[in-house]
């Protein structure tokens, strides 16, 4: 049996959110090289400030400024940082109780080795040179006895309070294809579209599934499908987004390949977006053979065949 295929996958996007009046006040303080905390109804000073009092559940209104110096209460060493962490060299994550606060703040502690970290050590904020109103405006904590701090303490020239943040989100993982999917991707590398048939109900699935969702039995029969099909449902993409490779408007559609029992999601091009319709007959357009790999992107897109539209009854069960 052929080895199943694996491929690294990265999912990334910028998450944008409004921060509200409480966190906005905290982030505005960071932008201006100040640490803003909140005093709760039980008298504790908490940083970052909670949006609502944990005892009374009322919105936080009592704000105080605390010192940028503090004490390490707990820590853990990071010997091999991963992408997205504060440093690309070994460092510590530490819980630091700032002077004037009662609850510790989690952040990076920049020291040369784990031997230089201890519970109870005194540290201070090292401010980032360019601050935008984000937690990363605190570049790191550093030992208080260090002579020189590299971060600037000059506040931002921006006068408006911080009302929102943009946070990059990235997920890296290794996708392992099933044996049926691996056969499908290897087929694409040969210019073939392969599906799997359920031995009980005889439905053909493409991309293939290991088991039939109708009968719950393994799909055992490999079926080669035509490169033509019918548009069942579709959407017109009008909004540009990060990483977009086609200029809007364009159409993303489900194509029911001839001989299949499940629609196949792909692009419809070579036709004005407003002319795409349900029932339109289309055919696969393949990239040049030298660009083929084990990927569905071997099929550049689908285009109209010029045939009459399919009768609604032939695809109404696949919407």
N, C-alpha and C positions, 0 to 999 in steps of 0.2 A: 504494500500500500504506500502511496506517495506521502511524503511528510507534509503535515499541515502547515499552512503559511502563517507567518507572524509579521507584524509591521508596527513601528512606533507611531503613535497618534498624539497630536497636541491640540487641545481645545483651548482657545484663549479669546478673551473679550475684555472690554473696559466696562466696569460696573459703575454707573453714575447714580448717586443718591443725594437727596437733600438731607441736611443734618439737623435742622430744627434749631430753636433758640438756645438750648442747653449745650449740646455738643458743638454748635456753632460758636458759642462763647469760648469754649475750651480751645477749639482749633484756631480761632482768631488770636487767642492769647499765645499759642505756640508760634504762629506767624510773627508775632511781635516779641518773641523771646521771653514770654511769661508763662508760668504754669498756673492755670486757673482750676480751682477745686470747688467743691460744694460742701456746705455744712448741712447735715441731715437733722431731722427732728430729735434724734437721740444724742446730738452733740458731736458726732464723728465728722471728720473732714475727709472727704473721699475724692480721689483723683484717678481717672477722669470722672467728672461729675455725672451722677446718674440722672436720667431725664425725669424720673419720678422718685419721691421719697420712699424708701423700702418699708417704712413703718406706717406712714399716713397715706401713702399712694398719691399724694398731691404733687403737682409739678414743682420741680426744684426751682427755688427763687433766691436762696441765700448763697452767694458766691464769695470766695476768698482766694487770695493769691498765696501760694506756698513757695518755699525756697527751691531753687534748682539743685540744691545739695541734699543728700540723704544717706540712708544706711541700707546695705544689702541684708535682706532677711532670709533669702533663699536663692539658690542658683543652680544651673546645670551647664555643663561644658558641651560645646558643639565642636567636635574634632574635625568633622567633614561636612562643611556647609553645603547646602543644595541650592540650586538656582532660586532666586527670589528672596533669599534670606539677607539680612543686613550687610554681611561681609562675605567675601570669597576666600577668607582665611579663618582659622579657628577663632572662636570667640565664645562668650558665655551669654545665656539668657538669664536675667536676674530679676527678682522681685525687689524693688527698691522703695522703701518708705521715705518719702521726701520730708524734710524738716517742716513741721506744721501740719502734716497729714497723718491720718490714723490707719489708712489702708494702702498697701503697697501698689506700685505701678510696674507692670511687666515691660521690659525693654532689653535691648542688647547692651552688654557690657564689654567694652573693647580693651582687652588686656592681652599680653603676649602669650601667656600659658595658664593652664589651670592652677598651677602653683601660686599664681598671683591673685587668686580669688579666695575670699573667705567670708563666711557669714559674719556680719558686724562691720565689715570694711566700709569706710566712708567714700562716697562717690559724688560726682556732680554731672550735670547735663553738659554734653557737648553739642552745641547748636549747629545745624546745617548752615552752610554759607548762603544758600538760596532757599528761602522758606516760602511755602505756598499755602499754609493752613492745613497741614496733615500731620499725622503722628510721626512721620519720617522727618519732620522739622527738628525733632530730637534725633540727631545722627546716632548717638549712643550715649551711654554713661561711661565715665572714665574715672580712674582713681583720683581722689581729691588732692593727693599730694603731688600729682603731676604738675610740673611747672608751667607748661604751655598748653593751652587749649586751642585746637585748630579751628574750631567753629567760630563764626562771627556772631556777635551779640547785637549787631545793628538791626533794628526792626525794619519790617517791610514798609515801603513807601505807600502801599495800598491803604486807603482809609476805610473802605467798605468792609463790613463784617463778613466772615466766611459763611456761606449759605449752602455749599455743596462740595462734594469730593468725587473724584474719579479714581477708582481703584482697579488696576490691571489684575485680571484673574486668569490663571493658567493652570491647566491640568495635563500632565504628561502620563501616558500609560501605554502598555504594550498590548495590542489587539491580537488575539489568537483566533484565527478562523477555524470553523469546524471542518471536518473532512469534506462535507458537501460544499461548503463555501469555498474551500481550497480548490476543489475541482472546478467550480464556477469561475474563479479568478484565473486558473490555469487555462481554462477554455477561452477566456477573453484574450489571453496572451497569444492564442492561436487564431483569433478572429471568429470564435464561435460563442454563442450564447446558450449556456446549459442550465437546465432546470432539473427538478426531481419530481417524480410522480408518486402519489400515494397509492399503494397496492389495493387499498380498500375502496376508496371513493374515486380513484383515478384522476384526482385534481393534480394539476402541474403547477409547481411553485418556482418562481424565478424573481429575484435570487432564491436559491434553494433553501429549504428548511430541513433540519434533521428529522423532524417528526411532523406529521400532518396535524394542524390545529383542530381539524374537524373530527378525526377518528382517534388521534393520539397514538398512531402507529408510525414506525420508522418509514421514511420515504426511501425506497430501495432502487427505483428505476431511474436511470439518467436519461434525460430527454433533450435533444438539441432543438432549439426553437428558431423560428424565422426571425429575420431582422426587420420585419414590418409589424405594425400594430395599429391600435386605435386609441386616440386620446379619450380618456374617460372623464377625469376632472382636471382642472388646472387653475393656476393663479397668475396674474400679471404682476411682476415685480417692478414697482415704480420708485421705491425708496432706495437711495444709495446707502451702502454700509461699508465698514472697514474690511478690506481684503477682497472686495468685489472685483471680479475680473471681466464682467460684461457690463456695458453701459445700459442702464435702464432706458425705456421699458423692455422687458423680455419675459418669456413665459417659462414657468416651471410646471411640468404636467406629469400626470400618471398615464403611462402608456401600457395598454393591455396587448402584449405581444401575441401574435397569432399562435394559437395552441396552448397559451398559458391561462391559468385561472386566478392569477393575482397580478395587479398592475405594477409597473416598473417606473420609478420616479426618475425623470431626466429633463433636459432642456429641450425646448422647441425653438429652433432658429430658422433662418432663411425664409421667414414669412413675417409680415407686420404683426405685432402683438394683438392688434384689434381684430385680426382675421382668424386667430386660433379659436377653435370651437370644439365642443364635445362631439365625438363621433368622427373627427377628422382622421383620415388615414395618413400614417407617417412611416418613415423608414429611418434606420440608423445610418448616421454618417460617421465613418471611422477616421481617426487620425492616420497620418502616414505610418506605414508598418514599422519603420525604424523607431518610432516613438512608442510602440506598444510595450506594455509591461503587465504585471498581474494586477490590473486595476480597471475599474469600470470607466475610468477616464479615457480608456482606449476609444470608447465611443464619444466623439466630440459632442454630438447632439442628435436630435431627430429633426427631420424636415418633412414637409408634405409630399406625398407620392403623386398627387394629382388625381387619385381615384375618387369616385363618389364617396360621400360620407357613409359610415357604417350605420345600419339600422339600430335604433335605440335599444330594441329588444336583445341585441347581441352583446350589449355591455352593461345593461341596467343593473345586473347583480354585482357589478364590480365598482360601484361608485363609493 
